[in-house]
Amino acid sequence: LIAMHSAHRIEALLRKMAENEHSENNLPPSPTVTSFSIAIDAWAHAASITVAKGDISGGQVAAKKAQALLDELQHRRFEFCSISASCFGSAIKAWSSLCGKSEDGEYANRAEDVMHQLIEASQSFRGLYVPLDIIHFNNVFDAWARELAAIKPDKSRGSVASVVTNMQHAIKQMRECNNIQPDTSSFNHIIRACYAPWAAR
């Protein structure tokens, strides 16, 4: 697929920039947060396109690539800003694109993990106020609703209760830690999660 090929090319250039960042002539230049943002978003887009075409394995590869770049970005300890926040958002989208393709909640769990990483990163720079976009949280809520839709109704009761509890906790975090007010979409995703296992039956 073109999307996968493009993401590979973009990451290859990013690697080239990273390899030469300590060279004397500094060419190509060192990667910035924006460089990582572009590469992570490319993999997230590749994951979405690949899964939509029925290639779940390819989508898994793309999502793992996006996550690996996000992990590397965090390891580099870049200053948290709106651009680095978007990197977390792209990784969430990458995992979310796979939701509904498993019955164990694996991909929604991964998306939720990234959401918590985003919250932690935003709180580590208390001298800077970087408002977090509610869309990142809503994407996780949507991921859980779609993941629950793949669960068989006779196995869903405990899963629904657990997920709804997690979503309610996330909303509490949004309000208390990041001063984000859930919107209509937030609650609509919770409602969807409550009946998702039965909706497609």
N, C-alpha and C positions, 0 to 999 in steps of 0.2 A: 504493500500500500504506500501511496505517496506520503501520507502523514507519518508513517513509521520511518520511512527513508529520510524525510526532512528532519525529524527529531534526532535521528542518528547523526546526521550531518551537523546539526546545531550543537549537539553535545560534543562532537569531535572537535569543533572549533573552540568550544569552551575549554576543553581539556588542553588544547594547544595554548590557549591564553594562560591557563593555570601553570603549565609546565615552564613557560618562559617568564613568569612574573618576577623571578629573581635574577634574570639575565641583565647584562650591563646596558644593552640598548633598549631593553624593555619593549621589544617588538615580537609578536603582537602585545598590546598592553594587557595589564592584569585584569582579571574579571572583576566586575562590580556586582552589586546586588541586582541591578537591572539585567546583567548578563545571565545570572542564575534564574531570574524571573522568566526571561524569554525561553530558556531551555526547559524549565519545569513546566511551563504552560504548553510548550510544544509536545512534551510527553503526555500531558493531561489530554490534549486534543487528540493525540494519536490513540490513547486508550479509549476515548469516547467513540471515535470513528471505527476503530477495530472491533470493539464489542458490538456496535450497531450492525456490523457486517457479519456477525456471528462467530468471530474469531476470539473466543474467550481467553485462550492461551496467550494470544498476542496482546490482548488487553491487560492481562496480568503482568506481562513483561514490561509494558509501557508504564503501568502504575508503579511497579517496583523501581523503574528508572527514575520516575518523578520523585519518589520517596527518597531514593539514594542521593539525589542532588539536593533535596531539602535538608537531609541529614548533614551533608557536606557543608552546606551554607551555614547551618547552625554551629558546626564545628569551627568554622572560620570566625565566628563571633562578630558578624557584621552588626552594626547599629540597627536596632529595630526601627522600622519606618513603614510608611504606607506601602512601599514597594515590596519590602520583605514580608509584610503581612499578606500581600497578594500571592507570594510563593506558597504559603501555607494553604491559601484558598485553592490554588491550582492543584496541589497534592490531594486536598479533600475531593475536588472534582474528579481526579483520576481514580481514586478508590470508589467514589460514588457511582461512577459509570459502570462498575461491575456488580453493583447491588442488585439482588434479585436473581443472581446466577449461582447462588449457593444456598444451602439450607441451614447453615450453622452461624450465620451473621458475621462471617469473617471480614467481609469488605466494609460493612458498616462499622465494625469494631475498629478497623484501620482508619476509617475516616474520622471516627470519634477520637481516636488517639491523636491524630493531627490537630483536631480542634483544641484538645487540652494543651498540646505543645504550643499552639498559637496563643492561648490565654497565658500560659507561663512566660512565653517570650515577651508578650506585651507588658507584663507586670515586672519584668526584670529591668526595665528602663523607666523607673519612676520619675526621672527628671524630664521625660518627654511625654507629651500626651498625644498618642496616636489612636484615634478612634477606630474601633474595629467595625468592619462592615457586617451587618446582620445577615447578609446573604451567605456568609461562610457557615454560620450556625444553621440557617435554614436548609442549606445543602446537606448537612449531617442529618437533620430531622427527616428530610426527604429520603435520604439513604436508608434510614431505619424503616420507614414506611414501605419502601420498595423491597427491602430485605425480608420483612415480615410477610409480604405478599407471596413469597416463595415457600413459606412454611405450611405444612399440611395442617388443616384446622384441628385435627385431633392431638396435635403436638404444640399448639399455639398458645394455650392459656398462660403458661408460665413465661413464655417468651414475650408476649404482649405486655404482661405486667412488669417484667424486667425492663423492657425498652421504654415504656411510658415513664417508669420511675427515673431512668437515665435522662430522658428528655426533660422531665420536670426539674431534675437537678441542674441540667445545663441551662435552663431558663433562669434558675436561681443564681447561677454563676454569672450569667449575662447581666443581671440586674445589680448584683452585689459587687462584682469584681471589675466590670467593664462599663457599667452604667449604660447598658444597651437594653432598650425596651423591646420585647418580642412584638412582632406585628401579626397581622391576620394570617399570613402564610405560616408563621411559626405554629400557631394553634391549629390551623387546618392540617398541617402535617401530623400533629399529634392525633387529631381525629381520624385521619387516614390510617395511622398506625393501629388504632384500636380495632378497626374492622378489616384491615388489610388481608389477614389470612382467609377470610370468607368472601371477600369482594370478587375474587377472580374464579370462584368455584361455581 
